[in-house]
Amino acid sequence: MHRMHGDRAVPWLAERVGELALIGDEAGVGRFREIAWRLEQLTTQGSVE
C-alpha cells in the first residue's frame, strides 16, 4: 500500500473507507480499517521505507 500511494496511503485508505461506508459495505470498511491500522503500525515503527 505504501509503495503504491506513498505519503498519500493513509488519506487514500480513509477515502476508501468513506466510499465503502456510503455504499453500506461493512465488510469492506472493516477490511480497509484493518489495513490502515496495520500501515499505521508499520509507519510508526519505522518499518516502511
LOFI-981519 format. One record per residue (C-alpha): residue in three letters; chain; x, y, z. Coordinates in pm, 1 decimal. Example, Ala and Ser with C-alpha at 12.3 -4.5 7.8 and 13.67 -1.06 7.14 Angstrom:
BEGIN
   rest   kette         xx         yy         zz
    ALA       A     1230.0     -450.0      780.0
    SER       A     1367.0     -106.0      714.0
//
This chain:
BEGIN
   rest   kette         xx         yy         zz
    MET       A        0.0        0.0        0.0
    HIS       A      274.9      241.2       94.9
    ARG       A      468.8      160.3     -221.8
    MET       A      164.6      232.8     -437.4
    HIS       A       45.2      550.5     -264.2
    GLY       A      348.2      679.7      -72.7
    ASP       A      264.9      957.3      172.3
    ARG       A      -93.8      955.9       43.9
    ALA       A     -153.3      597.2      160.3
    VAL       A     -333.7      687.0      483.3
    PRO       A     -555.4      956.9      325.0
    TRP       A     -631.9      720.1       36.1
    LEU       A     -734.5      449.6      281.7
    ALA       A     -956.6      696.6      468.0
    GLU       A    -1124.9      796.0      141.8
    ARG       A    -1177.6      430.8       53.5
    VAL       A    -1331.1      357.3      393.3
    GLY       A    -1567.9      651.1      339.0
    GLU       A    -1667.6      526.2       -4.8
    LEU       A    -1734.9      177.4      126.4
    ALA       A    -1935.1      313.9      418.3
    LEU       A    -2153.7      515.0      181.2
    ILE       A    -2249.7      204.2      -12.2
    GLY       A    -2302.6        2.0      305.8
    ASP       A    -2014.3     -239.7      261.0
    GLU       A    -1944.9     -313.7      627.1
    ALA       A    -1703.1     -596.5      548.7
    GLY       A    -1505.5     -368.5      318.8
    VAL       A    -1498.3      -93.5      580.3
    GLY       A    -1362.5     -338.1      835.6
    ARG       A    -1105.1     -473.0      593.5
    PHE       A     -973.0     -130.0      498.3
    ARG       A     -970.8      -10.5      859.8
    GLU       A     -755.8     -312.6      943.3
    ILE       A     -521.5     -229.5      655.0
    ALA       A     -498.5      132.0      774.3
    TRP       A     -426.4       19.5     1129.7
    ARG       A     -151.4     -216.1     1011.8
    LEU       A        2.0       51.7      791.2
    GLU       A       -0.7      292.8     1084.6
    GLN       A      174.2       32.9     1299.3
    LEU       A      442.5      -17.3     1036.3
    THR       A      499.4      353.3      979.6
    THR       A      523.2      437.9     1349.4
    GLN       A      775.6      158.0     1395.9
    GLY       A      978.8      286.0     1102.2
    SER       A      947.9      -39.4      906.8
    VAL       A      801.0      107.4      589.1
    GLU       A     1050.3      263.9      352.3
//
